Amino acid sequence: MYNEAAGIVYGSLVQARDIFGGVHFHEAASLPAPSQLPPRPRLIDREAAIAELDALREDATDVPVTALITGSVGVGKTVLSLSWAHMIRSHYPDGQLYAELRGHSAGDPASPQEVLGDFLHALGIPAELIPGDTAQRAALYRTVTHDQRLLVVLDDAFTAAQVRPLLPASPASLTVVTSRYRLASLLVQGARGVYVDRFDAAASLAFLRDVLGSDRLERHREAASELVELCMRLPLALSVAAARLAARPSWPLREMVTALAEEQQTLAALTIGDDVALRSALDLSYRALHLDAARLYRLLGLVPGNTFGGDATAALAGISRMEARRLLGELTDANLLTDVSDGHYRFHHALVRLHAAQLVEAGDQREGAEGRLLAWYLATAARAERQLRPYRTGLPRDAEPPPAEPTDFGGPQDALGWLVSERANLSAAVTLAHARGREVMAWQLADAMWALFLYMGHHVERVGVEETGLAAARAAGDAYAQAKLLNRLGLSLNDLGRYDDAVARFDEALEIWRRLGERGREAGSLRRLGLVAAGRGDHDAAIARFTASIAMYQELGADRKAALGLTDLAGVLVAQGRGPDAVIHLEQARGLLRGVADDFNQARVGILLGYAQIDHEQADRELRSALEVMNRLGSSVGRAAALEGLGELAQRTGRPEEAYHCYEMALEVLGEADSATYLRLRGRLDHLT
């Protein structure tokens, strides 16, 4: 028999001879297409460059298109690339990806490995399925993007090697790269170059007119023309100068021209070309700031992350939150900062950040400001952790100096929301603390982030944070801290399926705990080794490890820890089909957790009871109650587990459509969780289909 489907088929295709009843299609849930472009900037002039870019896109045939926008510093490459990207985004329905490659920032350029991880996650790949190796990430990225219509914007590239792994594979996709350099090897490989020059005089005046208004510009036309030339017709220099003038509507443009000319005479002996215009415009804008705003501007150059809010700024500068918000507004009005969202800010441009960082005084001012900021991050992360893990015991958090205005949270959801929003800054703070030799601060920050990872996953990032924390603990010579971070790192590696690496970390931690005489911690390492055995499917070894750890916990009177061991043991029994035996252990765990402020693990017990209960109505009540708790806590990991349990129960009781719906919802909320969960859900959906 010869079978053929003519034309292009979207969605499912079924061939059948005789059909009795109905045919039902169930498509897996999909995440929304990524839409990462920053807000569309205002574009002046550039009609010729836009036409050149449009022609480049329209001339594309059957190969992926890369547009390389080059030009000198401050010439407006980013504004052009983002403006054009917004104009054409509707042609790329599978999404728009954006990365700032930090080619000329104060810190290191963004690594392809880092950006690929972000892109793959944005395209719907859970973190545990994202490989750690750069080449493997690039291969997966090519696979994922093979048939998609994507628009990718890579801003401020440093080298072609940084860009090459980030190019999507689909010929229907388009990549826009900006760089100060020609990146000749990209051009050799088929990229099309578009050079952006400085404004001409007319475009420069149009830019000033757009900011200052036609009336003011016409009243000071001669001075405006001189100002344009002093700024060398560079958009960045013009924007800084115009922002200062806009904030002083009665100030004659002639005074600005005189001040800028004097500034450039001072710099002329030190720098040449565009740097004179940019540095002089930034210096002049900086000197026009009030003393307290100028001090804050300098200190913000020390912030390890890319964004900062009012509370962090207050801690950095040692001022009140109200004062911090006022000064941030002043710096934004001066076009030195940009407000991002939710009360957060960032530098207007990487060059502005570099300018601020170069002005920071060495010695006590730098060390004091960094110390206050890191202490604020640690103290606030510790407060968030206490909301999410009020049962926590162990070493105190040494936030020195303690914040003058601590940040409090109304409840667990607020705390988790803060950890999620500050994840990148907290990770950067761990790295900064370790780099500055603040080893205790570094490992405690890494440890305090555990609540975030427990609730939300982020396994690949966890490994990096915890490896830095472990290095800091080793540098501090703190054996207790080393063993704690070894356990943390082992859990992360286990979640990624790197079982041998996880066992090595747990074994090393176990040796330290035994040497320190920490019986309770020793039991914890045994329990974690049981988790590895369970992940490998070695149920007998897992049961032996869990049983040994439970006995040690019971001997020590550690009821909560014993309950966790009983819950893990019950999970293995459920996997073996021994539901009634699992119920006995789970009811015992529930009794031990009663009265303990640990809603997360109490809900975990309920989820497993939903699997283990023979009474279907009781199982349904357990799972729905657990789902309600996980929803309230905001845990994507917990919500997915409860939804999967409800799907499994529906499947057991002959309700396949309801089961499919539950599995779909579990995948939607999963985000970044353990790989076993993701693959299991996909398998369940495929089976039902």
GUGU-57384 format. One record per residue (C-alpha): residue number from 0; z, y, x. Coordinates in steps of 0.05 Angstrom, whole numbers, plus 32768, in hexadecimal, padded with zeros to 4 digits. Last residue first. Layout:
REM GUGU-57384
> NUM, Z, Y, X
...
***
This chain:
REM GUGU-57384
> 688, 81CE, 80CC, 7FD3
> 687, 8214, 80B0, 7FCD
> 686, 8210, 808F, 8012
> 685, 81F3, 80CE, 8031
> 684, 822B, 80F8, 8015
> 683, 8261, 80C8, 802F
> 682, 8240, 80C6, 8074
> 681, 823E, 8111, 8078
> 680, 8287, 8113, 8065
> 679, 8298, 80E0, 809B
> 678, 8270, 8106, 80CF
> 677, 8295, 8147, 80C0
> 676, 82DA, 8127, 80BD
> 675, 82CF, 8101, 80FE
> 674, 82B8, 8140, 8120
> 673, 82FA, 8164, 8115
> 672, 82F8, 81A8, 80F4
> 671, 82CF, 81E8, 80FB
> 670, 82B4, 8201, 80BA
> 669, 82CC, 81CD, 8088
> 668, 82C9, 81F9, 804B
> 667, 8281, 81E8, 8038
> 666, 8286, 81A0, 8050
> 665, 82C2, 8195, 8022
> 664, 829D, 81B5, 7FE8
> 663, 8263, 8184, 7FF1
> 662, 8293, 814A, 7FF5
> 661, 82B4, 815F, 7FB4
> 660, 8270, 8167, 7F91
> 659, 825B, 8122, 7FA8
> 658, 829A, 8103, 7F8D
> 657, 8290, 8125, 7F4A
> 656, 824A, 8109, 7F47
> 655, 8262, 80C3, 7F5C
> 654, 8298, 80BC, 7F26
> 653, 82A7, 8071, 7F27
> 652, 82F2, 8072, 7F36
> 651, 82ED, 8065, 7F80
> 650, 82B8, 809C, 7F88
> 649, 82E5, 80CE, 7F64
> 648, 831F, 80BA, 7F92
> 647, 82F3, 80C3, 7FD0
> 646, 82DD, 8107, 7FB7
> 645, 8324, 811D, 7FAA
> 644, 8337, 8106, 7FF0
> 643, 82FC, 812C, 800E
> 642, 8313, 816A, 7FE9
> 641, 835A, 8162, 8006
> 640, 8340, 815A, 804D
> 639, 8310, 8195, 8047
> 638, 8348, 81C2, 802D
> 637, 8376, 81AD, 8067
> 636, 8343, 81BD, 809E
> 635, 832F, 81FF, 807D
> 634, 8378, 8215, 807A
> 633, 8382, 8252, 804F
> 632, 83CB, 8243, 8041
> 631, 83C2, 824D, 7FF7
> 630, 8384, 8222, 7FF6
> 629, 83A8, 81EC, 801E
> 628, 83E1, 81ED, 7FEB
> 627, 83B2, 81E7, 7FB0
> 626, 838C, 81AF, 7FD2
> 625, 83CE, 8189, 7FDC
> 624, 83DF, 818F, 7F92
> 623, 8399, 8178, 7F80
> 622, 839F, 813C, 7FAF
> 621, 83E3, 8126, 7F96
> 620, 83D0, 812D, 7F4D
> 619, 8390, 8105, 7F57
> 618, 83B6, 80CD, 7F7A
> 617, 83E8, 80CA, 7F41
> 616, 83B0, 80C4, 7F0F
> 615, 838E, 808E, 7F39
> 614, 83CC, 8062, 7F40
> 613, 83BC, 8038, 7F7D
> 612, 83D5, 8070, 7FAA
> 611, 83BE, 806E, 7FF3
> 610, 8386, 80A1, 7FF4
> 609, 83AA, 80D5, 7FCA
> 608, 83EA, 80C5, 7FF1
> 607, 83C3, 80DA, 802F
> 606, 83B5, 811E, 8010
> 605, 83FD, 8127, 7FF9
> 604, 8417, 8119, 803F
> 603, 83E7, 814D, 805B
> 602, 8402, 817E, 8027
> 601, 8449, 8174, 8043
> 600, 842A, 817F, 8087
> 599, 840F, 81C3, 8075
> 598, 844A, 81D9, 804B
> 597, 847A, 81D3, 8086
> 596, 84BA, 81F9, 8074
> 595, 84E6, 81BB, 8075
> 594, 850F, 81AD, 8036
> 593, 84EB, 816C, 8028
> 592, 84C6, 8158, 8067
> 591, 84F1, 8119, 8072
> 590, 84E8, 8104, 8029
> 589, 849D, 810E, 802E
> 588, 849A, 80E3, 806D
> 587, 84BF, 80AB, 8049
> 586, 848F, 80B1, 800E
> 585, 8456, 80AE, 8041
> 584, 8471, 806F, 8063
> 583, 8477, 8049, 8021
> 582, 8434, 8062, 8009
> 581, 8412, 8047, 8048
> 580, 842B, 8001, 803A
> 579, 840E, 8005, 7FF3
> 578, 83CA, 801F, 800F
> 577, 83BE, 7FE9, 8043
> 576, 8372, 7FF1, 8046
> 575, 8371, 7FF4, 8092
> 574, 835E, 803E, 8090
> 573, 8399, 804A, 8061
> 572, 83C7, 8027, 8094
> 571, 83AC, 8055, 80CB
> 570, 83BB, 8093, 80A1
> 569, 8400, 8078, 8091
> 568, 8410, 8076, 80DB
> 567, 83FC, 80BF, 80E2
> 566, 8429, 80D2, 80A7
> 565, 8463, 80AA, 80C4
> 564, 845B, 80CE, 8106
> 563, 845B, 8111, 80E3
> 562, 849A, 80FE, 80BD
> 561, 84BC, 80E9, 80FE
> 560, 84AD, 812F, 8119
> 559, 84CD, 814E, 80DC
> 558, 850A, 8121, 80DF
> 557, 851B, 812A, 8129
> 556, 855E, 8104, 8126
> 555, 8555, 80EE, 816F
> 554, 8554, 80A4, 815E
> 553, 8525, 80B2, 8124
> 552, 84F6, 80D7, 8153
> 551, 84F7, 809D, 8185
> 550, 84E9, 806A, 814E
> 549, 84B0, 8094, 8134
> 548, 8491, 8098, 8179
> 547, 8492, 804D, 8183
> 546, 8475, 8040, 813E
> 545, 843D, 8073, 8149
> 544, 842A, 8054, 818C
> 543, 842A, 800C, 8171
> 542, 8403, 8021, 8132
> 541, 83CE, 8044, 815D
> 540, 83C7, 8007, 818B
> 539, 83BC, 7FDA, 814F
> 538, 838C, 800B, 812E
> 537, 835C, 8011, 8168
> 536, 8328, 803A, 8141
> 535, 831C, 806A, 817A
> 534, 8339, 80A3, 8151
> 533, 8376, 8078, 8142
> 532, 8380, 806A, 818C
> 531, 837B, 80B4, 819B
> 530, 83AE, 80C5, 8164
> 529, 83DD, 8090, 8181
> 528, 83DA, 80B3, 81C4
> 527, 83F1, 80F1, 819E
> 526, 842D, 80CA, 8182
> 525, 843F, 80B3, 81C8
> 524, 843B, 80FC, 81E0
> 523, 846A, 8112, 81A8
> 522, 849C, 80DB, 81B8
> 521, 84A0, 80F5, 81FF
> 520, 84AC, 813A, 81E1
> 519, 84E8, 811F, 81BC
> 518, 8501, 80FA, 81F9
> 517, 84FE, 8136, 8228
> 516, 851E, 8119, 8267
> 515, 84F8, 8149, 8293
> 514, 84D6, 8110, 82BA
> 513, 84C7, 80ED, 8278
> 512, 84A8, 812C, 825C
> 511, 847E, 8136, 829B
> 510, 8463, 80EF, 8299
> 509, 8452, 80F5, 824F
> 508, 842C, 8136, 825C
> 507, 8401, 8113, 8291
> 506, 83F4, 80D9, 8261
> 505, 83E2, 810A, 8229
> 504, 83B0, 812F, 8256
> 503, 838F, 80EE, 826F
> 502, 838D, 80D2, 8228
> 501, 8368, 8111, 8210
> 500, 8334, 810C, 8247
> 499, 8327, 80C3, 8235
> 498, 8322, 80D4, 81EB
> 497, 82F0, 810D, 81EF
> 496, 82E1, 8107, 81A4
> 495, 82E5, 8153, 819A
> 494, 8326, 814C, 8173
> 493, 8342, 8123, 81AC
> 492, 8330, 815A, 81DD
> 491, 8355, 818D, 81B3
> 490, 8392, 8160, 81AC
> 489, 8394, 8154, 81F7
> 488, 8391, 819F, 8204
> 487, 83CF, 81AA, 81D9
> 486, 83F4, 8170, 81FA
> 485, 83E2, 818A, 823F
> 484, 83F7, 81CF, 8229
> 483, 843D, 81B6, 8217
> 482, 8442, 818D, 8257
> 481, 8430, 81C9, 8282
> 480, 8462, 81F5, 825C
> 479, 849A, 81C5, 826C
> 478, 8484, 81BF, 82B4
> 477, 8485, 820A, 82C0
> 476, 846A, 8218, 8305
> 475, 844D, 825B, 82EE
> 474, 840A, 8249, 830B
> 473, 840C, 8206, 82E6
> 472, 841D, 822A, 82A5
> 471, 83E3, 825B, 82B1
> 470, 83B2, 8222, 82BE
> 469, 83CA, 8201, 827D
> 468, 83C0, 8241, 8256
> 467, 837A, 8248, 8272
> 466, 836B, 8200, 825F
> 465, 8389, 820E, 821B
> 464, 835C, 8249, 820D
> 463, 831D, 8225, 8224
> 462, 832D, 81E5, 81FD
> 461, 833F, 820C, 81BF
> 460, 82FA, 822D, 81C0
> 459, 82D9, 81E9, 81B8
> 458, 830B, 81D4, 8182
> 457, 8304, 8210, 8154
> 456, 832F, 81EB, 8120
> 455, 8349, 8219, 80E9
> 454, 8391, 8206, 80D7
> 453, 83A8, 81E5, 8117
> 452, 837E, 8214, 8142
> 451, 839D, 8252, 8125
> 450, 83E3, 8235, 8129
> 449, 83D7, 8223, 8172
> 448, 83C8, 826B, 8186
> 447, 8411, 8273, 819C
> 446, 8407, 823F, 81D3
> 445, 83CD, 8266, 81F2
> 444, 83F6, 82A6, 81EF
> 443, 8432, 8281, 820E
> 442, 8405, 8268, 8246
> 441, 83EB, 82AD, 8257
> 440, 842D, 82D4, 8250
> 439, 844F, 82A4, 827F
> 438, 8415, 82AA, 82B0
> 437, 8410, 82F6, 82B3
> 436, 83E8, 82F1, 82F4
> 435, 83B5, 8325, 82DD
> 434, 837E, 82F0, 82D4
> 433, 83AC, 82C5, 82AB
> 432, 83BF, 82FF, 827D
> 431, 8375, 8312, 8276
> 430, 835F, 82CC, 8263
> 429, 8395, 82C4, 822F
> 428, 8385, 830A, 8214
> 427, 833B, 82F7, 820E
> 426, 834E, 82BC, 81E2
> 425, 837B, 82EA, 81B8
> 424, 8343, 831D, 81B1
> 423, 8311, 82E8, 819A
> 422, 8342, 82CB, 8167
> 421, 8359, 830F, 814C
> 420, 833A, 8308, 8106
> 419, 834F, 82BF, 80FF
> 418, 8395, 82CC, 8118
> 417, 839D, 8307, 80E9
> 416, 8384, 82DE, 80AD
> 415, 83B4, 82A6, 80BF
> 414, 83EF, 82D7, 80BE
> 413, 83DA, 82F7, 807D
> 412, 83D3, 82B2, 805D
> 411, 8417, 829C, 8078
> 410, 843D, 82D6, 8059
> 409, 8446, 8321, 8057
> 408, 843A, 8328, 80A1
> 407, 845D, 8354, 80D4
> 406, 8441, 837C, 810F
> 405, 8477, 8393, 813E
> 404, 847E, 83DE, 8149
> 403, 849E, 83EA, 818E
> 402, 8480, 83AA, 81A7
> 401, 84AD, 8381, 81D5
> 400, 84A1, 838E, 821F
> 399, 849D, 8356, 822D
> 398, 8489, 8322, 81FA
> 397, 84AC, 82E4, 8216
> 396, 849F, 82B2, 81DD
> 395, 84DB, 8284, 81D6
> 394, 84D8, 823B, 81ED
> 393, 84DB, 8204, 81BA
> 392, 84E2, 81FC, 816F
> 391, 84AF, 820B, 8138
> 390, 84C6, 81FE, 80F0
> 389, 84AB, 8241, 80D9
> 388, 8464, 822A, 80EB
> 387, 8433, 8257, 80C5
> 386, 845F, 8295, 80BE
> 385, 847F, 8287, 8102
> 384, 8439, 8283, 8120
> 383, 8427, 82C7, 8105
> 382, 8466, 82E4, 8125
> 381, 8455, 82C1, 8167
> 380, 840E, 82DC, 8164
> 379, 842B, 8322, 815A
> 378, 845C, 831C, 8195
> 377, 8426, 82FF, 81C2
> 376, 83F1, 8333, 81B0
> 375, 8424, 836B, 81B6
> 374, 843A, 8351, 81FA
> 373, 83F2, 8350, 8211
> 372, 83E8, 8398, 81FB
> 371, 8429, 83B1, 821A
> 370, 841B, 838D, 825C
> 369, 83D4, 83A8, 825F
> 368, 83ED, 83EF, 8255
> 367, 8424, 83E8, 8289
> 366, 83F7, 83C8, 82BC
> 365, 83C1, 83FE, 82B5
> 364, 83F2, 8438, 82B6
> 363, 841D, 841A, 82ED
> 362, 83E6, 8411, 831F
> 361, 839E, 8427, 8317
> 360, 8389, 8461, 82EB
> 359, 8356, 8451, 82B6
> 358, 8318, 847D, 82BD
> 357, 82E9, 8444, 82D0
> 356, 82FD, 841D, 8291
> 355, 82EA, 8458, 8265
> 354, 82A5, 845E, 8284
> 353, 829A, 8412, 827E
> 352, 82AC, 8416, 8235
> 351, 827B, 844F, 822B
> 350, 8246, 8427, 824F
> 349, 8251, 83EC, 8221
> 348, 8242, 8419, 81E6
> 347, 8268, 8438, 81AC
> 346, 82A8, 8416, 81C2
> 345, 82C7, 83EB, 818C
> 344, 82F3, 83F8, 8150
> 343, 831B, 83D0, 811C
> 342, 833A, 83EA, 80DC
> 341, 831C, 83B3, 80B1
> 340, 82D6, 83BF, 80CB
> 339, 82B0, 83D8, 8108
> 338, 82C3, 8420, 8116
> 337, 8299, 8439, 8150
> 336, 82B8, 845A, 818D
> 335, 82A0, 8490, 81BE
> 334, 827A, 84B7, 8188
> 333, 82AB, 84F1, 818D
> 332, 82BD, 84E5, 8144
> 331, 82CF, 849E, 8157
> 330, 82FD, 84B6, 818F
> 329, 8320, 84E4, 815D
> 328, 8327, 84AC, 812B
> 327, 8345, 847E, 815F
> 326, 8376, 84B7, 816F
> 325, 838E, 84BC, 8128
> 324, 8394, 8470, 8120
> 323, 83BD, 846C, 8160
> 322, 83EB, 84A5, 814A
> 321, 83FA, 8481, 8109
> 320, 8405, 843F, 812E
> 319, 8438, 8461, 815C
> 318, 842C, 8467, 81A6
> 317, 8435, 8439, 81E3
> 316, 83EB, 843D, 81F5
> 315, 83DB, 83F3, 81F2
> 314, 840D, 83E6, 81BA
> 313, 83F0, 841D, 818E
> 312, 83A9, 8403, 819C
> 311, 83BD, 83BD, 8187
> 310, 83D9, 83D7, 8146
> 309, 839E, 8404, 8138
> 308, 8369, 83D0, 8142
> 307, 8340, 83BA, 817E
> 306, 82FB, 839B, 8188
> 305, 82D6, 837D, 81C4
> 304, 8310, 8357, 81E2
> 303, 8335, 8363, 8224
> 302, 834B, 83AB, 8215
> 301, 8350, 83D0, 8257
> 300, 831A, 8404, 8248
> 299, 8345, 8417, 820D
> 298, 8375, 8436, 823F
> 297, 8345, 846C, 8254
> 296, 8335, 8481, 820D
> 295, 837F, 8481, 81FC
> 294, 838D, 84B2, 8234
> 293, 8353, 84DF, 821E
> 292, 836D, 84DE, 81D6
> 291, 83B3, 84F2, 81EE
> 290, 8397, 852A, 821A
> 289, 836A, 8547, 81E4
> 288, 8322, 8534, 81EF
> 287, 82F0, 8566, 820B
> 286, 82F6, 8547, 8250
> 285, 82DD, 8505, 8234
> 284, 82A0, 8525, 8213
> 283, 828F, 8547, 8255
> 282, 8299, 8508, 827C
> 281, 826E, 84E1, 824B
> 280, 8236, 8513, 824D
> 279, 823A, 851A, 8299
> 278, 823A, 84CF, 82A2
> 277, 81FD, 84C6, 8276
> 276, 81D4, 84FF, 8291
> 275, 81E5, 84F1, 82D9
> 274, 81DB, 84A6, 82D1
> 273, 8194, 84B3, 82B9
> 272, 817C, 84CA, 82FD
> 271, 81AB, 84D2, 8338
> 270, 81F4, 84CA, 8349
> 269, 8227, 84E6, 8379
> 268, 820E, 852A, 8390
> 267, 81F4, 8539, 834A
> 266, 8237, 852B, 8329
> 265, 8254, 8571, 8334
> 264, 8213, 8594, 8322
> 263, 8210, 8568, 82E4
> 262, 8253, 8581, 82CB
> 261, 823F, 85CA, 82D3
> 260, 81FF, 85BE, 82AB
> 259, 8226, 859A, 8274
> 258, 8257, 85D4, 826D
> 257, 821F, 8608, 8269
> 256, 81F7, 85E0, 8237
> 255, 8234, 85D4, 820B
> 254, 8244, 861E, 820C
> 253, 81FC, 862E, 81F8
> 252, 8200, 85FF, 81BD
> 251, 8230, 8630, 819D
> 250, 8270, 8611, 8180
> 249, 827A, 8620, 8136
> 248, 826B, 85D9, 811F
> 247, 829A, 85B9, 8151
> 246, 829D, 856E, 8141
> 245, 8251, 856E, 813C
> 244, 824D, 858C, 8182
> 243, 8275, 8553, 819F
> 242, 824D, 851F, 817A
> 241, 820D, 8540, 8191
> 240, 8221, 853A, 81DB
> 239, 8231, 84F0, 81D4
> 238, 81F2, 84E2, 81AB
> 237, 81C6, 8508, 81DD
> 236, 81E1, 84E0, 8218
> 235, 81D3, 849F, 81F3
> 234, 818E, 84B5, 81DB
> 233, 8177, 84CA, 8221
> 232, 814C, 850A, 821F
> 231, 8164, 851A, 8266
> 230, 81A6, 8531, 8247
> 229, 819C, 8572, 826D
> 228, 8155, 8574, 8251
> 227, 816C, 856E, 8209
> 226, 81A3, 85A2, 8215
> 225, 816F, 85D4, 822E
> 224, 8146, 85CA, 81EF
> 223, 8184, 85D2, 81C4
> 222, 8196, 8612, 81E9
> 221, 8151, 862F, 81D8
> 220, 8155, 8619, 818F
> 219, 819B, 8634, 8182
> 218, 8192, 8650, 813C
> 217, 815D, 861C, 812E
> 216, 818C, 85E3, 813F
> 215, 81C4, 85FE, 8114
> 214, 8197, 8605, 80D8
> 213, 8175, 85C1, 80E0
> 212, 81B4, 8597, 80E0
> 211, 81E1, 8581, 8118
> 210, 81D7, 8535, 8119
> 209, 818F, 852D, 80FF
> 208, 817B, 856E, 8122
> 207, 8195, 8553, 8164
> 206, 8169, 8515, 815D
> 205, 812E, 853E, 8147
> 204, 8138, 8569, 8185
> 203, 8135, 852B, 81B0
> 202, 80F8, 8512, 818B
> 201, 80D4, 8553, 8199
> 200, 80E7, 8554, 81E3
> 199, 80D0, 850C, 81F0
> 198, 8104, 84D6, 81E8
> 197, 8110, 84A9, 8223
> 196, 80E4, 846C, 822D
> 195, 80E6, 8428, 820C
> 194, 80BB, 83F1, 822A
> 193, 80A4, 83B8, 81FE
> 192, 8099, 8376, 8222
> 191, 807D, 8337, 8203
> 190, 809E, 82F5, 8216
> 189, 806C, 82BF, 822A
> 188, 808D, 8297, 8262
> 187, 8076, 82C9, 8297
> 186, 8098, 8300, 826F
> 185, 80D9, 82D9, 826F
> 184, 80D2, 82D0, 82BA
> 183, 80CA, 831B, 82C2
> 182, 810C, 832E, 82A4
> 181, 80F5, 8377, 82A0
> 180, 813B, 8392, 82AB
> 179, 8164, 83C3, 8281
> 178, 8167, 838E, 824C
> 177, 815B, 8383, 8202
> 176, 8144, 8341, 81E5
> 175, 8126, 8336, 81A0
> 174, 8119, 82ED, 818C
> 173, 80EB, 82D9, 8154
> 172, 80E7, 8297, 812F
> 171, 80AB, 8275, 810D
> 170, 8098, 8252, 814E
> 169, 80DC, 822F, 8149
> 168, 8101, 821E, 8189
> 167, 8134, 8257, 8189
> 166, 813F, 827D, 81CA
> 165, 8188, 827D, 81E0
> 164, 817F, 824E, 821B
> 163, 814E, 8281, 823B
> 162, 8178, 82C0, 8235
> 161, 81AD, 82B8, 826B
> 160, 8179, 829A, 829B
> 159, 814D, 82D7, 828E
> 158, 8184, 8303, 82AA
> 157, 81B2, 833B, 8293
> 156, 81A5, 8340, 8249
> 155, 81BD, 837D, 8223
> 154, 81B2, 8366, 81DB
> 153, 8198, 8323, 81C5
> 152, 817D, 8327, 817E
> 151, 8167, 82E6, 815C
> 150, 813D, 82E5, 811D
> 149, 8137, 829E, 8101
> 148, 8102, 827A, 80D9
> 147, 8118, 8232, 80E1
> 146, 80F4, 81F2, 80F2
> 145, 810E, 81E5, 8139
> 144, 814D, 8210, 8135
> 143, 817F, 81D6, 8130
> 142, 815B, 81AD, 8165
> 141, 8154, 81E7, 8195
> 140, 819E, 81F8, 818C
> 139, 81B1, 81AF, 8199
> 138, 818A, 81B0, 81DA
> 137, 81AA, 81F2, 81EE
> 136, 81EF, 81D7, 81E0
> 135, 81E0, 8199, 820A
> 134, 81C9, 81C5, 8244
> 133, 8207, 81F1, 823E
> 132, 8238, 81B6, 823F
> 131, 8272, 81BA, 820E
> 130, 824D, 8199, 81D4
> 129, 8250, 81B7, 818E
> 128, 8262, 8180, 815D
> 127, 82AC, 8191, 815E
> 126, 829C, 81DA, 814F
> 125, 8279, 81CB, 810D
> 124, 822E, 81DA, 810E
> 123, 821C, 8209, 80D4
> 122, 81EA, 8239, 80F5
> 121, 8223, 826A, 8104
> 120, 8245, 8232, 812A
> 119, 8207, 8225, 8153
> 118, 8200, 826F, 8162
> 117, 8248, 8278, 8179
> 116, 8245, 823B, 81A6
> 115, 8202, 8251, 81C2
> 114, 8220, 8295, 81D2
> 113, 8259, 8277, 81FB
> 112, 822D, 8246, 8220
> 111, 81F9, 827C, 822E
> 110, 8230, 82A2, 8252
> 109, 823F, 82EA, 823E
> 108, 823C, 8319, 827A
> 107, 827E, 8322, 82A0
> 106, 82AA, 835E, 8293
> 105, 829C, 83A9, 8297
> 104, 825C, 83A3, 826F
> 103, 8216, 83A3, 828B
> 102, 81F8, 8361, 8274
> 101, 822A, 835B, 823B
> 100, 8200, 8327, 8216
> 99, 820E, 8345, 81D1
> 98, 81F7, 830F, 81A2
> 97, 81D5, 8311, 815E
> 96, 81BA, 82DB, 8130
> 95, 8190, 82E9, 80F2
> 94, 8186, 82B4, 80BD
> 93, 815B, 827E, 809F
> 92, 8136, 82B1, 8075
> 91, 8112, 82D2, 80B0
> 90, 80DC, 8300, 8092
> 89, 8113, 8327, 806D
> 88, 812F, 833C, 80B1
> 87, 80F2, 8366, 80C2
> 86, 810C, 83AE, 80BA
> 85, 8154, 839A, 80CD
> 84, 813B, 837D, 810F
> 83, 8113, 83BC, 811C
> 82, 8151, 83E8, 8116
> 81, 817A, 83B7, 813F
> 80, 8148, 83B5, 8178
> 79, 813C, 8400, 8178
> 78, 8186, 8412, 8177
> 77, 8193, 83DF, 81AF
> 76, 815C, 83FA, 81DC
> 75, 8172, 8442, 81D3
> 74, 8165, 8461, 8217
> 73, 81AD, 845D, 822F
> 72, 819D, 8436, 826E
> 71, 8153, 8430, 827E
> 70, 8121, 8408, 8256
> 69, 8110, 83C3, 823F
> 68, 8102, 83A2, 81FC
> 67, 80ED, 8359, 8205
> 66, 80CE, 833C, 81C7
> 65, 80CF, 82F0, 81C5
> 64, 80A2, 82CA, 8195
> 63, 80A7, 827E, 818B
> 62, 8061, 825E, 8190
> 61, 802E, 824F, 815A
> 60, 800D, 8293, 8150
> 59, 802F, 82D6, 8158
> 58, 8000, 8312, 8152
> 57, 8028, 832D, 8117
> 56, 8068, 832E, 813F
> 55, 804B, 8353, 817B
> 54, 8028, 8384, 814D
> 53, 8069, 8394, 812B
> 52, 808A, 839F, 816F
> 51, 8053, 83CF, 8185
> 50, 8058, 83F5, 8144
> 49, 80A3, 83FB, 814B
> 48, 809A, 8415, 8193
> 47, 8068, 8449, 817B
> 46, 8094, 8460, 8141
> 45, 80D0, 8468, 8171
> 44, 80E5, 84AC, 8153
> 43, 812D, 84AE, 813B
> 42, 814F, 846E, 8123
> 41, 8191, 846D, 80FE
> 40, 81B6, 842D, 810C
> 39, 81B4, 83EE, 80DF
> 38, 81F8, 83CD, 80DD
> 37, 8202, 8393, 810E
> 36, 81D5, 8356, 8103
> 35, 81FB, 8316, 80F8
> 34, 81DE, 82FB, 80B7
> 33, 81E5, 82B0, 80BD
> 32, 81C5, 8288, 8084
> 31, 81F9, 8273, 8051
> 30, 8217, 822E, 805E
> 29, 81F6, 81F2, 803E
> 28, 820F, 81BF, 800B
> 27, 81EC, 817C, 800F
> 26, 81B6, 8171, 7FDA
> 25, 81C3, 8140, 7FA2
> 24, 8186, 812A, 7F7A
> 23, 818D, 8101, 7F3A
> 22, 8157, 80D3, 7F1E
> 21, 8162, 80BC, 7ED7
> 20, 8162, 807C, 7EAF
> 19, 8132, 8044, 7EC3
> 18, 80FE, 8059, 7EF6
> 17, 80C4, 802B, 7F09
> 16, 8099, 8037, 7F47
> 15, 80C1, 8068, 7F70
> 14, 80B3, 809A, 7FA8
> 13, 80EA, 80CD, 7FB4
> 12, 80E3, 810F, 7FD9
> 11, 811F, 813D, 7FE5
> 10, 8119, 8187, 7FF6
> 9, 80D9, 81AD, 8006
> 8, 8099, 8186, 800B
> 7, 805B, 81A4, 802B
> 6, 8018, 8188, 8016
> 5, 8004, 8141, 8005
> 4, 8037, 8109, 8003
> 3, 8015, 80C7, 8017
> 2, 8020, 807D, 800A
> 1, 7FEF, 8046, 8019
> 0, 8000, 8000, 8000
***
